[in-house]
Amino acid sequence: MAGLELSNVAKRFGDVTVVQQLDLAVHEGEFVVLLGESGCGKSTTLRMVAGLESVSEGQIRIGGRDVTALPPMSRDIAMVFQNYALYPHMDVAQNMSFALSLAGRPAAEIRAKVAVAAKVLNIEHLLNRRPKELSGGQRQRVAIGRAIVREPKVFLFDEPLSNLDAKLRGHMRAELALLHERLAKTTVYVTHDQVEAMTLADRIVIFDKGRIQQVGTPAEVFNRPATLFVAAFIGMPGMNLLPVRFADRPAGHGTLCGEGFELPAPAWLREKVSSADQALTLGIRPQALHVANGYAPLNVKVDIVEYLGTESQVVGHLASPGGARITATVQGDAHGLLHGPLGLNAHVEDMHLFDTASGQSLRP
């Protein structure tokens, strides 16, 4: 049974459509991340699920129940906001229990639920403090605790870690993963940070301009991007994208011809190309490029070397007129390559090919 279903959901503000005919099913107990750039429609989608924004078209169901027209308090959801949204005049225990108190739950039940949530989040020693006495990470734990005590069908997270520093974000990501494993609740999490998406999600929903570009596991969206947008968006550093044409050679599987380079084409490409004039985009991840021993189809002049401890990001451009920018991941300290020539190669199985006009992947 789906924990959450969105059927043909759209959102318009006047003449502007910010979410377009969205269909999505989140399985019960699944952790799904809505990922995309600012303004892509992911937060608006979350707010429609929460009931904080009306739905212009379509239907939202939670636990099989149509909640499209219901107010937030009747949807059996709990939302954790980016800015924590804690009441400054209440202590931690009061903040966590406020919704239960409003609902008229017995005091003994409230104390028990707060105690359990506080223990899960390791904030038992903070229950008598006010929000101003807490660090950012502690405030976020309180906001999560407030959601836990309600025992909702669906947890909603709207960029909950964006106000934290990098080290604390990493720590809180691990805490959230452990919390989800423990509670096994249906969770929808919005972020623009692909590291959060890749490390937390069972499945990632990638948005662009109000539309879903791809839904898949972290491995699926990384290894088999469905569109040029996904290929460019997922991965750090980003995928190398190079314009090419397919040349059908009598022997072998054909050749990919780009500005100043040629590479053997994958065996499956011949059946996918409609004509020799079809514009294609070749995608190769930096991690898939390797320093060539002997013949090097990609000859690069190195402009920048970024040493990261165990590996280096080498950034350069193809040694041809108007040569395209290329990034490769090289093991160890590669500063000795700076400003010099570098020959690179890639295995055919690591190549991604897209129809440039439609942006769709051609990979079977």
MINUMI-960658 format. One record per residue: residue in three letters; x, y, z of N, C-alpha, C in turn. Coordinates in steps of 0.001 Angstrom, whole numbers, padded with zeros to 6 digits, always signed. Layout:
MINUMI-960658
ALAXYZXYZXYZ;...
END
This chain:
MINUMI-960658
MET+000842-001205+000000+000000+000000+000000+000874+001251+000000;ALA+000503+002230-000816+001264+003474-000876+000990+004316+000358;GLY+002046+004828+000958+001876+005740+002074+001376+007092+001614;LEU+001774+007459+000382+001415+008762-000167+001283+008631-001679;GLU+000198+009177-002233-000006+009158-003679-000371+010553-004172;LEU+000308+010987-005216-000034+012229-005901-000431+011868-007325;SER-001647+012215-007704-002175+011855-009013-002508+013109-009807;ASN-001779+013329-010907-002037+014449-011818-002075+015790-011089;VAL-001187+015955-010103-001197+017159-009270-000505+018316-009997;ALA-001145+019456-009992-000581+020668-010595-000814+021841-009659;LYS+000067+022831-009762-000076+024054-008977+000198+025254-009855;ARG-000776+026173-009861-000634+027402-010641-000794+028610-009734;PHE+000048+029611-009963-000108+030920-009334-000442+031893-010461;GLY-001734+032202-010613-002144+033026-011748-001896+032276-013046;ASP-001141+032900-013947-000834+032277-015235+000433+031431-015195;VAL+001079+031393-014048+002351+030667-013938+002107+029288-013324;THR+002518+028247-014044+002411+026877-013543+003751+026476-012949;VAL+003771+026179-011649+005034+025844-010984+005197+024344-010764;VAL+004093+023600-010778+004140+022139-010735+003188+021624-011808;GLN+003687+020716-012666+002937+020320-013848+002600+018828-013830;GLN+001319+018506-013708+000805+017137-013839+001754+016102-013237;LEU+001871+016159-011935+002817+015322-011207+002133+014053-010726;ASP+002747+012906-011052+002283+011606-010560+003414+010949-009778;LEU+003125+010568-008546+004158+009978-007699+003506+009121-006627;ALA+004050+007929-006418+003611+007061-005326+004792+006785-004407;VAL+004631+007112-003137+005646+006843-002118+005160+005666-001293;HIS+005942+004594-001278+005523+003386-000584+005550+003591+000930;GLU+004718+002828+001616+004663+002912+003080+006033+002575+003673;GLY+006552+003459+004515+007844+003264+005150+009029+003688+004309;GLU+008790+004220+003113+009869+004598+002212+010377+006009+002514;PHE+011676+006224+002271+012287+007550+002410+012551+008069+000996;VAL+011771+009067+000586+011872+009631-000764+012342+011075-000664;VAL+013330+011416-001481+013877+012770-001502+013465+013472-002789;LEU+012895+014673-002653+012607+015542-003794+013806+016454-003976;LEU+014473+016324-005114+015754+016993-005351+015666+017881-006571;GLY+016244+019071-006470+016288+019963-007619+016813+021322-007227;GLU+016997+022161-008241+017497+023513-008006+016400+024389-007412;SER+016780+025544-006891+015801+026479-006336+014794+026872-007405;GLY+013510+026862-007034+012464+027272-007967+011962+026179-008882;CYS+012363+024916-008618+011963+023829-009525+010598+023235-009181;GLY+010030+023603-008028+008707+023112-007658+008682+022076-006549;LYS+009845+021688-006035+009885+020613-005027+009272+021047-003703;SER+009587+022270-003232+009028+022738-001955+007535+023008-002082;THR+007108+023517-003241+005675+023723-003465+004940+022391-003410;THR+005529+021349-003976+004927+020016-003920+004779+019552-002473;LEU+005836+019737-001671+005785+019340-000269+004708+020111+000478;ARG+004585+021390+000199+003587+022222+000877+002167+021827+000469;MET+001982+021349-000754+000663+020845-001149+000340+019559-000390;VAL+001333+018694-000206+001115+017473+000568+000737+017828+002008;ALA+001402+018855+002550+001138+019274+003939-000181+020016+004097;GLY-000745+020498+002989-001964+021297+003071-001707+022769+003274;LEU-000447+023200+003152-000093+024610+003303-000280+025384+002001;GLU-000399+024657+000889-000742+025236-000408-001897+024430-000985;SER-002838+025106-001609-003948+024402-002246-003479+023738-003540;VAL-004216+022736-003961-003919+022024-005203-004762+022623-006319;SER-004121+023043-007403-004871+023602-008533-005571+022519-009330;GLU-004992+021331-009336-005534+020222-010110-004966+018925-009544;GLY-005762+017854-009583-005263+016560-009160-005703+016158-007762;GLN-005094+015089-007264-005534+014479-006008-004324+014019-005194;ILE-004429+014182-003869-003412+013693-002931-004080+012725-001965;ARG-003466+011538-001828-003988+010529-000911-002887+010131+000071;ILE-003234+010048+001345-002316+009599+002398-002923+008383+003064;GLY-002186+007280+003027-002714+006038+003585-004002+005606+002929;GLY-004154+005910+001637-005349+005531+000893-006502+006502+001034;ARG-006374+007528+001879-007463+008479+002122-007246+009758+001338;ASP-008266+010241+000650-008175+011487-000112-008114+012663+000865;VAL-006961+013378+000842-006781+014511+001758-006663+015833+000992;THR-006973+015820-000295-006731+016979-001152-007327+018258-000578;ALA-008535+018173-000031-009224+019374+000455-009183+019509+001970;LEU-008447+018633+002660-008425+018679+004118-007402+019687+004630;PRO-007654+020309+005797-006658+021201+006393-005470+020406+006916;PRO-004328+021072+007156-003120+020362+007600-003332+019465+008814;MET-004078+019946+009805-004224+019195+011054-005003+017893+010875;SER-005705+017764+009750-006520+016564+009514-005842+015565+008585;ARG-004593+015807+008220-003927+014963+007222-003045+013877+007827;ASP-002853+013877+009115-002002+012887+009788-000563+012953+009263;ILE-000054+014194+009192+001341+014427+008781+002026+015262+009856;ALA+003344+015239+009837+004135+016136+010697+005253+016701+009838;MET+005474+018008+009937+006428+018689+009068+007549+019321+009878;VAL+008776+019158+009381+009954+019775+009989+010455+020839+009019;PHE+010530+022082+009499+010850+023215+008635+012341+023554+008664;GLN+012745+024319+007675+014137+024771+007568+014538+025641+008752;ASN+013627+026494+009219+013967+027459+010264+013535+026993+011665;TYR+013253+025674+011816+012922+025022+013087+011520+025370+013586;ALA+011108+026657+013484+009757+027092+013880+009423+026694+015311;LEU+010348+026957+016243+010112+026669+017657+009543+027901+018349;TYR+008717+027687+019367+008161+028795+020143+009215+029268+021147;PRO+009682+030531+021047+010791+030986+021893+010451+031066+023372;HIS+009153+031227+023719+008765+031381+025122+008510+030036+025808;MET+008614+028942+025063+008392+027614+025630+009714+026870+025753;ASP+009811+025989+026738+011002+025153+026824+010889+023989+025841;VAL+011902+023153+025796+011948+022068+024820+010767+021114+024997;ALA+010498+020721+026211+009397+019788+026464+008063+020376+026012;GLN+007856+021663+026273+006599+022308+025876+006498+022425+024351;ASN+007609+022731+023704+007604+022786+022242+007240+021425+021649;MET+007833+020374+022192+007594+019042+021649+006166+018576+021894;SER+005564+019021+022978+004240+018506+023357+003088+019416+022950;PHE+003381+020558+022338+002349+021571+022116+001173+021034+021300;ALA+001461+020315+020193+000375+019809+019346-000483+018794+020096;LEU+000138+017975+020936-000619+016995+021707-001495+017686+022754;SER-000968+018760+023347-001750+019509+024336-002970+020141+023676;LEU-002764+020701+022460-003891+021289+021735-004956+020250+021423;ALA-004517+019038+021164-005454+017962+020837-006148+017397+022078;GLY-005756+017890+023260-006409+017460+024490-006008+016078+024963;ARG-004790+015641+024601-004336+014320+025037-004014+014342+026530;PRO-004160+013227+027225-003896+013168+028679-002447+013548+028997;ALA-002245+014215+030108-000913+014691+030499+000080+013550+030631;ALA-000346+012433+031196+000566+011292+031373+001028+010748+030020;GLU+000098+010685+029056+000454+010213+027708+001449+011167+027054;ILE+001217+012480+027217+002110+013480+026637+003514+013339+027209;ARG+003615+013216+028538+004936+013087+029172+005661+011841+028663;ALA+004928+010763+028501+005535+009511+028044+006055+009638+026615;LYS+005265+010257+025741+005669+010401+024338+006877+011339+024217;VAL+006884+012420+024990+008013+013346+024965+009273+012650+025467;ALA+009130+011855+026524+010286+011149+027089+010877+010173+026079;VAL+010022+009455+025363+010499+008488+024366+011221+009204+023230;ALA+010607+010287+022717+011223+011027+021614+012541+011651+022036;ALA+012590+012193+023238+013816+012814+023741+014936+011793+023861;LYS+014590+010582+024276+015609+009534+024391+016126+009123+023020;VAL+015221+008985+022062+015611+008617+020699+016581+009644+020118;LEU+016333+010923+020407+017123+012012+019826+018270+012478+020728;ASN+018420+011841+021890+019489+012194+022828+019407+013661+023264;ILE+018187+014108+023589+018016+015487+024071+017309+015495+025430;GLU+017408+014406+026173+016753+014329+027486+017252+015410+028426;HIS+018534+015768+028298+019118+016766+029192+018743+018199+028797;LEU+018004+018363+027696+017661+019699+027201+016194+020067+027429;LEU+015423+019198+028028+013970+019377+028067+013527+020660+028767;ASN+014324+021185+029696+013932+022391+030432+014539+023675+029852;ARG+015248+023568+028743+015873+024754+028155+014952+025421+027130;ARG+015199+026726+026914+014482+027478+025879+015275+027391+024571;PRO+014631+027602+023427+015324+027523+022135+016569+028395+022036;LYS+016561+029586+022664+017708+030487+022559+018950+029922+023241;GLU+018756+028930+024100+019875+028305+024816+020437+027092+024068;LEU+019920+026819+022876+020307+025633+022129+021141+025987+020903;SER+021982+025053+020484+022712+025208+019221+021775+024887+018059;GLY+022236+025151+016835+021420+024870+015665+021060+023397+015553;GLY+022037+022523+015803+021760+021097+015742+020780+020643+016796;GLN+020880+021229+018001+019946+020871+019075+018532+021362+018746;ARG+018424+022549+018171+017104+023059+017774+016466+022158+016727;GLN+017284+021677+015788+016734+020800+014758+016263+019487+015363;ARG+016991+018976+016357+016546+017758+017038+015200+017982+017735;VAL+015044+019148+018334+013770+019459+018996+012641+019505+017972;ALA+012901+020127+016831+011874+020206+015779+011503+018802+015291;ILE+012495+017929+015164+012221+016554+014757+011453+015821+015865;GLY+011839+016072+017119+011138+015458+018247+009679+015865+018298;ARG+009394+017108+017989+008008+017591+017956+007205+016810+016914;ALA+007861+016459+015803+007185+015661+014774+006989+014223+015236;ILE+007992+013655+015900+007927+012250+016316+006782+011999+017294;VAL+006583+012904+018268+005577+012652+019303+004163+012573+018728;ARG+003964+013144+017547+002624+013105+016943+002330+011762+016294;GLU+003356+010942+016078+003204+009624+015454+002359+009696+014180;PRO+002782+010512+013216+001993+010698+011995+002174+009534+011026;LYS+001338+009490+010003+001525+008520+008926+002694+008919+008033;VAL+002897+010241+007850+003923+010732+006924+004724+011862+007583;PHE+006060+011748+007510+006945+012831+007917+007323+013651+006679;LEU+007289+014984+006819+007686+015883+005747+008841+016752+006245;PHE+009944+016801+005472+011115+017601+005830+011387+018610+004718;ASP+011437+019887+005066+011699+020938+004080+013076+021554+004332;GLU+014090+021080+003612+015468+021581+003727+015901+021687+005194;PRO+015774+020631+005988+015977+020760+007440+017415+021016+007862;LEU+018393+020740+006996+019793+020868+007403+020501+022059+006782;SER+019793+022858+006014+020462+023913+005238+021044+025022+006107;ASN+020558+025177+007344+021081+026235+008220+022271+025773+009067;LEU+022688+024520+008908+023772+023975+009713+025091+024037+008958;ASP+026204+024060+009709+027507+024050+009036+027781+022665+008471;ALA+028811+022576+007601+029056+021360+006834+029272+020138+007729;LYS+030059+020294+008789+030353+019162+009666+029093+018680+010368;LEU+028284+019624+010857+027063+019244+011564+026032+018651+010610;ARG+026004+019141+009365+025103+018556+008374+025418+017077+008174;GLY+026719+016769+008073+027114+015381+007914+026676+014523+009089;HIS+026834+015047+010291+026431+014320+011489+024914+014121+011519;MET+024158+015175+011180+022705+015093+011228+022155+014172+010133;ARG+022838+014095+008990+022421+013150+007953+022443+011716+008501;ALA+023526+011393+009194+023631+010064+009782+022542+009835+010829;GLU+022254+010872+011626+021220+010761+012648+019842+010525+012019;LEU+019568+011246+010928+018273+011081+010254+018142+009689+009651;ALA+019228+009178+009074+019192+007830+008499+018898+006792+009578;LEU+019549+006920+010727+019314+005991+011831+017889+006121+012369;LEU+017408+007360+012435+016049+007609+012929+015016+006964+012012;HIS+015213+007106+010695+014258+006505+009758+014281+004983+009859;GLU+015475+004426+010010+015589+002966+010152+014840+002489+011398;ARG+014888+003296+012434+014254+002915+013703+012735+003067+013649;LEU+012259+004172+013033+010827+004459+013031+010091+003836+011851;ALA+010807+003658+010713+010219+003054+009499+008947+003763+009061;LYS+008962+005104+009108+007803+005895+008706+007977+006421+007280;THR+006868+006556+006573+006884+007172+005251+007422+008589+005375;THR+008446+008914+004590+009125+010201+004730+009349+010829+003356;VAL+009006+012107+003241+009301+012888+002036+010181+014052+002462;TYR+011310+014179+001811+012376+015083+002243+012778+015950+001059;VAL+012729+017259+001221+013085+018198+000148+014478+018762+000387;THR+015304+018764-000654+016631+019375-000564+017123+019756-001957;HIS+018086+020686-001983+018809+020971-003229+020202+020357-003174;ASP+020524+019696-002049+021851+019133-001809+021867+017666-002236;GLN+022585+017355-003310+022565+015989-003817+023269+015009-002886;VAL+024193+015482-002048+024831+014582-001079+023784+014072-000090;GLU+022918+014962+000389+021829+014535+001265+020941+013526+000554;ALA+020609+013820-000701+019728+012930-001456+020361+011555-001643;MET+021623+011521-002046+022280+010258-002350+022486+009402-001100;THR+022703+010038+000047+023005+009286+001268+021764+008902+002066;LEU+020659+009629+001890+019471+009375+002707+018373+008591+001984;ALA+018243+008761+000689+017038+008321-000012+017010+006834-000328;ASP+015805+006255-000218+015527+004979-000876+015352+005237-002377;ARG+014614+006315-002681+014474+006762-004068+014576+008282-004121;ILE+015082+008774-005242+015213+010210-005463+014267+010616-006588;VAL+013562+011736-006383+012700+012316-007416+013357+013618-007853;ILE+013830+013660-009098+014572+014827-009582+013635+015736-010356;PHE+013542+016996-009895+012656+017990-010478+013438+018970-011355;ASP+012765+019455-012393+013262+020591-013180+012069+021303-013783;LYS+011961+022592-013506+010888+023426-014051+009500+022823-013821;GLY+009289+022332-012597+007971+021842-012228+007628+020464-012730;ARG+008555+019790-013381+008317+018445-013898+009303+017453-013286;ILE+008874+016219-013177+009767+015151-012733+010609+014695-013920;GLN+011928+014734-013744+012836+014282-014784+013158+012796-014655;GLN+013259+012308-013419+013564+010903-013205+013245+010532-011763;VAL+012788+009302-011569+012586+008732-010242+013377+007433-010193;GLY+014230+007292-009195+015021+006064-009104+015832+006026-007831;THR+016459+004888-007581+017365+004771-006454+018579+005662-006709;PRO+019354+005975-005665+020574+006760-005892+021481+006132-006948;ALA+021620+004812-006945+022472+004151-007941+021908+004309-009343;GLU+020585+004234-009473+019965+004342-010802+020134+005729-011401;VAL+019906+006776-010609+020009+008123-011183+021459+008507-011457;PHE+022400+007905-010715+023814+008194-010959+024344+007406-012151;ASN+024030+006126-012203+024601+005257-013233+023820+005252-014534;ARG+022519+005582-014485+021703+005560-015691+020806+006791-015742;PRO+021383+007994-015859+020558+009204-015935+019650+009165-017157;ALA+018378+009507-016954+017394+009401-018029+017430+010576-018988;THR+017943+011716-018531+017964+012919-019360+019291+013660-019187;LEU+019532+014579-020111+020723+015424-020011+020712+016234-018725;PHE+019525+016696-018305+019450+017474-017071+019929+016647-015890;VAL+019448+015410-015776+019849+014548-014661+021337+014254-014731;ALA+021843+014000-015936+023270+013707-016103+024133+014859-015615;ALA+023720+016083-015937+024488+017259-015541+024315+017578-014062;PHE+023144+017252-013502+022825+017663-012141+023393+016712-011091;ILE+023358+015409-011387+023787+014411-010410+025267+014096-010598;GLY+026001+014090-009486+027415+013752-009532+028288+014939-009177;MET+029320+014673-008394+030279+015704-008002+031691+015156-008190;PRO+032469+015794-009074+032106+016877-009991+031153+016383-011070;GLY+030594+017339-011826+029575+016998-012796+030113+016193-013968;MET+029192+015525-014645+029543+014722-015807+030087+015598-016932;ASN+031112+015121-017634+031598+015780-018844+030589+015548-019964;LEU+030139+016609-020611+029159+016515-021686+029753+017139-022942;LEU+029899+016329-024002+030604+016749-025204+029730+016513-026434;PRO+029586+017504-027322+028824+017294-028556+029563+016353-029503;VAL+028842+015371-030066+029443+014408-030977+028469+014071-032101;ARG+028999+013427-033141+028207+012824-034218+028617+011367-034344;PHE+027690+010551-034835+027981+009136-035026+028415+008889-036461;ALA+029603+008287-036628+030099+007901-037947+030031+006381-038041;ASP+029239+005884-038980+029029+004447-039133+030152+003849-039965;ARG+031132+003273-039296+032271+002668-039992+031934+001254-040455;PRO+032480+000833-041599+032210-000525-042093+032644-001599-041110;ALA+033768-001373-040452+034257-002345-039467+033995-001821-038058;GLY+033684-002716-037142+033454-002311-035759+032060-001748-035559;HIS+031877-001017-034460+030571-000497-034073+030372+000963-034442;GLY+031314+001559-035149+031207+002965-035487+032038+003825-034560;THR+032023+005123-034861+032884+006053-034145+032095+007276-033712;LEU+032423+007794-032532+031885+009066-032052+032908+010148-032383;CYS+032484+011103-033206+033382+012151-033672+033025+013466-033000;GLY+033980+014024-032243+033800+015313-031609+034840+016293-032082;GLU+034848+017479-031501+035808+018516-031880+037190+018138-031371;GLY+038017+017595-032272+039386+017263-031910+039572+015896-031299;PHE+038560+015015-031376+038732+013669-030811+037790+012690-031499;GLU+038140+011418-031403+037293+010318-031849+037354+009207-030813;LEU+036194+008604-030555+036105+007494-029614+035271+006382-030237;PRO+035571+005124-029931+034729+004034-030426+033325+004139-029834;ALA+032325+003881-030661+030937+003981-030213+030490+002682-029558;PRO+029567+002755-028596+029009+001528-028023+028282+000716-029087;ALA+028228-000594-028891+027629-001478-029884+026159-001180-030130;TRP+025454-000699-029099+024014-000492-029217+023625+000801-029919;LEU+024599+001691-030165+024248+003026-030643+023734+003020-032076;ARG+024251+002126-032941+023867+002139-034354+022349+002057-034512;GLU+021690+001250-033689+020239+001086-033793+019469+002285-033237;LYS+020143+003121-032479+019469+004253-031837+019560+005545-032652;VAL+020493+005620-033586+020734+006860-034334+019921+006842-035617;SER+019153+007892-035850+018277+007952-037023+019009+008393-038281;SER+020039+009257-038124+020800+009724-039282+022169+010212-038822;ALA+023069+010332-039803+024422+010801-039489+024414+012250-039019;ASP+023325+012967-039314+023245+014384-038927+022661+014577-037529;GLN+022212+013500-036887+021601+013623-035562+022626+014129-034555;ALA+022284+015225-033881+023180+015787-032864+023087+014959-031591;LEU+024240+014508-031118+024325+013696-029915+025175+014398-028873;THR+024950+014032-027615+025803+014510-026527+026382+013301-025812;LEU+027702+013264-025747+028420+012194-025056+028642+012602-023607;GLY+028306+011713-022689+028534+011969-021269+029513+010969-020685;ILE+030544+011464-020001+031504+010600-019309+031768+011203-017938;ARG+031552+010429-016901+031817+010941-015562+033321+011086-015336;PRO+033737+012103-014569+035163+012289-014286+035820+011047-013702;GLN+035063+010293-012900+035606+009092-012268+035842+007972-013290;ALA+035183+008070-014464+035315+007027-015488+036464+007297-016459;LEU+037037+008493-016414+038192+008802-017253+039461+008286-016576;HIS+040359+007707-017365+041609+007228-016801+042782+007686-017666;VAL+043910+007848-017020+045113+008286-017728+045506+007193-018721;ALA+045668+007589-019983+045927+006626-021050+047375+006162-021035;ASN+047551+004887-021281+048888+004315-021501+049018+004054-023005;GLY+049724+004939-023689+049821+004827-025140+048823+005738-025812;TYR+048016+005194-026747+047071+006017-027512+046060+006689-026590;ALA+045902+007991-026772+044972+008768-025946+044000+009516-026858;PRO+042748+009099-026925+041783+009795-027778+041424+011191-027276;LEU+041569+011426-025983+041266+012733-025402+042567+013354-024897;ASN+043030+014352-025628+044268+015048-025246+043898+016372-024598;VAL+044292+016511-023338+043840+017633-022516+045024+018457-022057;LYS+044846+019806-022049+045811+020688-021403+045266+021000-020019;VAL+046029+020692-018986+045563+020815-017603+045654+022275-017148;ASP+044524+022811-016667+044458+024197-016192+044459+024301-014669;ILE+043781+023356-014005+043612+023415-012549+043755+022013-011980;VAL+044414+021914-010827+044455+020663-010079+043962+020945-008663;GLU+042928+020223-008244+042377+020367-006896+042687+019091-006112;TYR+043621+019189-005176+044048+018020-004386+043099+017825-003216;LEU+042534+016609-003087+041532+016332-002067+041979+015265-001068;GLY+043274+014991-001022+043788+014019-000062+044125+012704-000726;THR+043120+011877-000989+043378+010589-001637+043315+010682-003152;GLU+042741+011775-003664+042599+011941-005101+042657+013419-005465;SER+042761+013675-006780+042780+015054-007288+041741+015187-008384;GLN+041109+016375-008420+040256+016724-009547+041098+017534-010529;VAL+041250+017004-011718+042055+017655-012754+041098+018296-013751;VAL+041222+019609-013915+040338+020350-014817+041179+020943-015934;GLY+040761+020712-017164+041492+021256-018307+040574+021421-019500;HIS+041177+021550-020683+040383+021669-021897+041037+020858-023003;LEU+040215+020367-023915+040716+019575-025024+041669+020404-025872;ALA+042750+019775-026269+043792+020470-027046+043369+020558-028504;SER+042331+021339-028749+041832+021587-030101+041223+022982-030110;PRO+041037+023591-031279+040447+024939-031328+039092+024967-030609;GLY+038978+025874-029652+037737+025955-028872+037472+024706-028069;GLY+038555+024068-027612+038440+022789-026922+037519+022825-025721;ALA+036682+021789-025587+035710+021720-024499+036412+021478-023165;ARG+035775+021917-022099+036287+021715-020742+036130+020249-020346;ILE+037132+019697-019690+037140+018305-019262+037583+018234-017804;THR+036885+017424-017013+037279+017155-015626+037511+015661-015458;ALA+038616+015316-014818+038933+013911-014556+039346+013748-013107;THR+039037+012598-012536+039460+012256-011183+040692+011368-011264;VAL+041786+011817-010632+043068+011113-010686+043480+010767-009263;GLN+043947+009565-009060+044371+009136-007724+045624+009893-007264;GLY+045651+010232-005966+046818+010872-005374+046925+012345-005702;ASP+048103+012900-005461+048382+014318-005709+048834+014484-007156;ALA+048033+015197-007958+048302+015343-009388+048860+016716-009744;HIS+049418+017439-008772+049935+018783-009074+051047+018751-010127;GLY+051725+017615-010268+052762+017508-011285+052231+017585-012696;LEU+050895+017438-012860+050285+017508-014190+049902+018930-014587;LEU+049966+019865-013640+049475+021223-013880+050170+021870-015069;HIS+049365+022437-015981+049788+023156-017191+050398+022249-018255;GLY+050439+020959-017986+051014+020046-018967+049944+019334-019767;PRO+050356+018562-020784+049412+017746-021545+049059+016482-020770;LEU+047838+015999-020974+047391+014794-020291+046528+013997-021259;GLY+046882+012741-021483+046093+011870-022341+045105+011065-021533;LEU+043820+011109-021935+042762+010415-021218+042016+009459-022138;ASN+041458+008426-021540+040655+007464-022281+039478+007048-021416;ALA+038496+006388-022030+037331+005900-021296+036873+004596-021905;HIS+036380+003702-021061+035832+002449-021541+034468+002703-022181;VAL+034166+001954-023225+032906+002122-023944+031713+001949-023004;GLU+031790+001004-022071+030661+000740-021183+030398+001886-020207;ASP+031343+002820-020069+031158+003969-019174+030594+005195-019889;MET+030283+005056-021168+029792+006200-021942+028270+006301-021866;HIS+027775+007523-021719+026346+007824-021794+026122+008664-023050;LEU+025042+008380-023771+024749+009149-024984+023310+009626-024953;PHE+023133+010886-025328+021832+011539-025273+021518+012169-026619;ASP+020234+012162-026973+019789+012940-028124+019792+014405-027701;THR+020585+015217-028370+020771+016607-027943+019462+017385-028017;ALA+018664+017144-029051+017434+017915-029237+016413+017626-028143;SER+016184+016345-027828+015163+015986-026841+015709+015921-025424;GLY+017049+015738-025298+017656+015587-023989+017507+014198-023397;GLN+016891+013280-024125+016634+011936-023595+017830+011009-023798;SER+018031+010123-022830+019098+009153-022931+018781+008154-024042;LEU+019830+007740-024770+019682+006717-025808+020118+005358-025299;ARG+020666+005299-024114+021212+004055-023585+020083+003061-023298;PRO+020195+001828-023827+019131+000851-023608+019095+000363-022157;
END
